[in-house]
Amino acid sequence: MTPIVDLRSDTVTRPTAAMREAMWAAPVGDDVFGDDPSVNALQDKLAALLGFEAALFMPTGTQSNLCGLMAHCGRGDEYIVGQMAHTYRYEGGGAAVLGSIQPQPLAQDAGGQMALADIAAAIKPDDCHFARTRLLCLENTWNGNPMPASYLEQATALARERGLAVHLDGARLFNAAVATRQAGETALASARRIAGYFDSVSVCFSKGLGAPVGSALCGSRELIARAHRIRKMAGGGMRQAGFLAAAASFALGHHVERLADDHALAQRLAAGLHGIDGLKVRSANTNIVFVDVEQGRGPALLAHLKERGVLATGLIGLRFVTHLDVDAAGIDRAIEAVRSFFAQAVPSAPAAALPGAAVY
């Protein structure tokens, strides 16, 4: 049977054989009591790698971001965030619903950047009529595009000048690090440099790094202590979580530099789709390729691909995501499947919503 080429997301990865061995061998305890050695080792390792005092292992990136926002902000406080940012648009409104934190969403450009002038104008005066603006939240990567260091520096400097803390939704921080590292810089050193702009960073292990579950929040000891209490309230206290932490630790040690392979495959896919009439390729700067399909033919293309064993998503245009379970042969199959669709004389369908899941 021909294997499926699953390009829906890098969340679909399976643990490698070596990762499974590391999970099987992991010493475990009870993390709610704070004595799971594998969890503690992961938290210490990640905090040291990214230059923070402490880290906290979480089941999901949504919970990691939520705990970070609630650790920074109290009831009646406000955070500034992009209109299309994951923490605002795709995490169920948790900051508002569970934290009573008011989001102040701002327009973003194609690279996900909020204008500095808009950020400055959105910061409320210290007046009882207004929510208290406490936090600026950025996201890196943004739709597969790494944020420029110049923007990170300027936006975080502006926030600090106005008394705000800064949080990074770094679900794909290591993809950004690989894509923007300087000459002679390792991916981990690049990630540490990016993280250095922020007071807290959430990173995900279950995307490009290939772990089955887990994210982590990094910050000061005081912030992580507050987040720990919030994690408990949110139901994130796990017991023998060391098996999962061991997978994340393995990923940090073995799967960061290889993200460059995923980026190369995304470029291969983009190059193969370039020039097809009826398609517009939007990005391939890390491991995500977005494609716009003309004349409302996106749903038909998705169905055509599925029939040929290629999976993609279509929430905000067609999205293809490369990862460690996809190889060059799979990418070539995907390209051929797309080309075969547009080679058919198929009448244009009326515009319709594309099926798909949230953008993570």
C-alpha positions in Angstrom: 0.0 0.0 0.0 1.3 3.4 -1.0 1.9 5.5 2.2 0.0 8.7 2.8 1.9 11.9 2.3 0.5 13.9 5.2 1.2 17.6 4.8 -1.6 18.9 7.0 0.7 19.9 9.8 3.9 19.1 11.5 1.8 18.0 14.5 1.1 14.7 12.7 4.6 13.3 13.3 5.2 10.0 15.0 8.0 9.5 17.5 11.0 8.0 15.9 12.3 4.6 17.1 15.1 6.3 19.0 12.7 8.7 20.6 10.5 5.8 21.7 13.5 4.1 23.3 14.3 7.3 25.2 10.7 7.4 26.4 10.7 3.8 27.5 13.9 4.3 29.5 12.9 7.5 31.1 12.9 7.6 34.9 9.6 9.0 36.2 8.1 10.3 39.4 5.1 12.4 40.3 5.4 15.8 38.6 2.6 17.3 40.7 4.8 16.6 43.7 7.7 18.0 41.7 9.7 14.8 41.8 9.6 13.5 38.3 13.3 13.6 37.3 12.7 13.6 33.6 10.3 16.5 33.7 12.7 18.5 36.0 15.6 17.7 33.7 13.7 18.9 30.6 12.7 22.2 32.4 16.2 22.9 33.5 17.6 22.0 30.1 15.2 24.3 28.1 15.6 27.2 30.5 19.4 27.0 30.2 19.3 26.7 26.5 17.1 29.8 26.0 18.6 31.9 28.8 15.8 31.9 31.3 15.7 31.2 35.0 13.0 28.6 34.8 10.6 26.6 32.6 7.4 24.7 33.1 6.3 21.7 31.0 2.7 21.8 29.7 0.5 19.4 27.9 -0.3 21.9 25.0 0.8 25.1 23.5 -2.6 26.6 24.2 -2.2 26.0 27.9 1.4 27.2 27.8 0.3 30.5 26.2 -2.7 30.8 28.6 -0.6 30.3 31.7 1.9 32.9 30.4 -0.7 35.5 29.7 -2.4 34.9 33.1 1.0 35.0 34.9 1.7 38.4 33.3 -1.8 39.9 33.6 -4.5 40.1 36.2 -8.2 40.6 36.0 -9.0 43.8 34.1 -5.6 43.9 32.5 -5.0 44.0 28.8 -2.6 42.5 26.3 -1.8 43.8 22.8 -1.9 41.1 20.1 -2.2 40.7 16.4 -5.7 40.4 15.0 -4.8 37.0 13.4 -2.5 35.8 16.1 -2.9 32.3 17.5 -3.3 33.4 21.1 -6.2 35.7 20.1 -7.9 34.0 17.3 -7.3 30.2 17.7 -7.1 29.5 21.4 -10.8 29.7 22.3 -10.6 33.2 23.8 -9.0 31.6 26.9 -7.3 34.8 28.1 -10.6 36.6 28.2 -12.8 33.7 29.4 -10.5 32.2 32.0 -8.2 35.1 32.9 -10.5 38.1 32.5 -7.8 39.6 30.4 -8.9 42.0 27.7 -7.2 41.4 24.3 -6.5 44.5 22.2 -6.1 43.1 18.7 -4.3 45.1 16.1 -4.0 44.8 12.3 -1.0 43.0 11.0 0.8 43.1 7.7 1.6 40.1 5.5 4.5 39.3 7.7 2.5 39.3 10.9 3.9 42.6 12.1 1.8 45.2 13.9 2.9 48.7 13.1 5.0 50.2 15.9 2.8 53.3 15.8 -0.3 51.2 16.3 1.2 49.5 19.3 2.1 52.8 20.9 -1.3 54.2 20.2 -3.0 51.2 21.7 -1.3 51.5 25.1 -4.0 52.9 27.4 -3.4 55.8 29.8 -3.3 55.1 33.5 -6.9 56.0 34.1 -9.7 54.2 35.8 -11.8 54.3 32.5 -9.4 52.0 30.8 -8.1 48.4 31.1 -4.5 48.4 32.3 -2.2 47.6 29.3 0.3 45.1 30.7 1.7 42.9 27.9 2.7 42.8 24.2 2.4 39.3 22.6 4.2 38.4 19.4 4.3 35.2 17.4 7.3 33.6 15.6 7.1 32.1 13.1 4.2 33.8 11.5 2.4 31.6 8.9 5.8 30.0 8.3 7.6 33.4 8.1 10.3 34.2 10.7 10.0 37.6 12.3 13.0 39.9 11.4 15.3 40.5 14.3 15.1 44.2 13.7 11.3 44.1 14.3 11.6 42.0 17.4 14.1 44.4 18.8 12.1 47.5 18.0 8.7 46.2 19.1 10.0 44.8 22.4 12.0 47.9 23.1 8.9 50.0 22.6 6.9 47.8 24.9 9.5 48.1 27.7 9.8 51.8 27.3 6.1 52.0 28.0 6.3 49.6 31.0 4.9 46.5 29.2 6.2 43.0 29.5 6.6 41.0 26.3 5.6 37.4 25.6 6.5 35.2 22.6 4.2 32.5 21.2 7.2 30.6 19.9 5.4 27.4 18.9 7.8 27.1 16.0 10.7 29.1 17.6 13.3 26.6 16.4 12.1 26.9 12.8 12.6 30.6 13.1 16.0 30.1 14.7 17.1 27.8 11.8 15.9 30.2 9.2 17.4 33.4 10.7 20.7 32.2 12.3 23.8 34.2 11.6 26.9 32.9 10.0 28.5 30.3 12.2 25.6 30.3 14.7 24.0 27.0 15.8 20.2 26.7 15.7 20.1 26.6 19.6 22.2 29.8 19.8 19.9 31.5 17.4 16.9 30.4 19.4 18.5 31.8 22.5 19.2 35.1 20.8 15.5 35.4 19.7 14.3 34.4 23.1 16.4 37.1 24.7 14.1 39.8 23.5 11.2 38.5 25.6 10.2 38.1 29.3 8.5 34.8 28.5 8.5 32.4 25.7 6.2 29.4 24.9 7.8 26.7 22.8 6.2 23.5 21.3 7.8 20.1 21.1 5.0 18.3 19.2 5.4 20.2 15.9 8.6 20.2 13.9 10.6 18.7 16.8 8.5 15.5 16.5 7.6 14.8 20.1 4.1 13.3 20.6 2.9 15.8 23.2 4.0 18.9 25.0 5.0 22.6 25.2 6.9 24.6 27.8 6.7 28.1 29.1 10.0 29.8 30.0 10.5 32.9 32.2 11.7 34.2 35.5 11.4 32.1 38.6 8.6 34.4 39.9 6.7 34.2 36.6 7.0 30.4 36.4 5.8 30.1 40.0 2.7 32.0 39.1 2.2 30.0 35.9 2.6 26.8 38.0 -0.4 27.7 40.1 -2.4 28.6 37.0 -1.4 25.3 35.3 -2.9 23.5 38.2 -6.2 25.4 38.0 -6.3 24.7 34.2 -5.9 21.0 34.8 -2.4 20.7 33.5 -0.8 19.0 36.5 0.3 15.6 35.1 1.7 12.7 37.2 4.2 10.4 35.6 4.8 12.9 32.8 8.5 11.9 32.5 7.8 9.6 29.5 6.5 12.7 27.6 9.3 15.0 28.9 11.9 12.4 27.8 10.5 12.7 24.2 10.8 16.5 24.3 14.4 16.3 25.7 15.3 13.9 22.9 13.8 16.2 20.4 15.9 19.1 21.7 19.0 17.1 21.4 18.4 15.5 18.0 15.7 17.2 16.0 16.6 20.9 16.0 19.3 21.2 13.4 17.4 18.8 11.1 14.6 21.4 10.7 16.7 22.7 7.9 15.8 19.5 6.0 12.1 20.4 6.4 12.7 23.9 5.1 14.5 22.5 2.1 11.6 20.2 1.3 9.2 23.1 1.6 11.3 25.0 -0.9 11.3 22.0 -3.2 7.5 21.9 -3.0 7.1 25.6 -3.7 9.4 25.4 -6.7 7.5 22.4 -8.0 4.2 24.3 -7.7 5.5 27.6 -9.1 4.2 28.5 -12.5 1.1 26.3 -12.4 -1.8 28.3 -13.9 -4.5 28.7 -11.3 -2.1 28.7 -8.3 -0.3 31.3 -6.4 2.4 30.2 -4.0 2.7 32.6 -1.1 5.5 31.4 1.2 8.2 28.8 1.8 10.5 30.5 4.2 10.5 27.7 6.8 8.4 24.5 6.7 5.0 25.9 5.6 3.9 26.6 2.1 0.6 28.5 1.5 -1.1 28.3 -1.9 -4.0 30.3 -3.2 -6.3 28.5 -5.6 -8.2 30.6 -8.2 -11.9 30.4 -9.1 -13.0 28.6 -5.9 -11.3 25.3 -6.9 -9.6 24.8 -3.5 -12.1 22.2 -2.1 -11.9 20.2 -5.3 -8.2 20.2 -5.3 -8.1 19.0 -1.7 -10.4 16.1 -2.6 -8.3 15.3 -5.6 -5.1 15.2 -3.5 -6.8 13.0 -0.9 -7.8 10.5 -3.5 -4.1 10.3 -4.4 -2.9 9.9 -0.9 -1.8 13.5 -0.3 -3.3 15.4 2.7 -3.3 19.2 3.1 -5.5 21.7 4.9 -7.5 24.6 3.6 -8.6 27.0 6.3 -6.7 30.1 5.1 -5.8 29.1 1.6 -4.2 25.7 1.0 -1.5 24.9 3.5 1.2 22.3 3.1 3.6 21.6 6.1 6.8 19.6 5.8 8.1 17.6 8.8 10.3 14.6 9.7 7.9 12.0 8.4 7.9 13.5 4.8 10.8 12.9 2.3 11.6 14.1 -1.1 9.7 11.3 -2.8 6.6 12.3 -0.9 7.0 16.0 -1.9 7.4 14.9 -5.6 4.2 12.9 -5.3 2.4 15.9 -3.9 3.6 18.1 -6.8 2.6 15.6 -9.4 -0.9 15.2 -7.7 -1.4 19.0 -7.9 -0.2 19.2 -11.5 -2.5 16.3 -12.5 -5.5 18.3 -11.0 -4.8 21.4 -13.1 -4.2 19.3 -16.2 -7.8 18.3 -16.2 -10.4 20.4 -18.0 -12.6 20.8 -14.9 -15.1 23.7 -14.8 -14.6 26.2 -12.0 -16.6 25.6 -8.9 -18.4 28.3 -7.0 -16.3 29.8 -4.2 -16.7 27.8 -1.0 -15.1 27.6 2.4 -12.1 25.3 2.5 -12.2 22.5 5.1 -9.4 22.5 7.6 -8.3 22.8 11.1 -6.8 25.7 13.1 -3.5 27.0 11.7 -1.3 25.2 14.0 
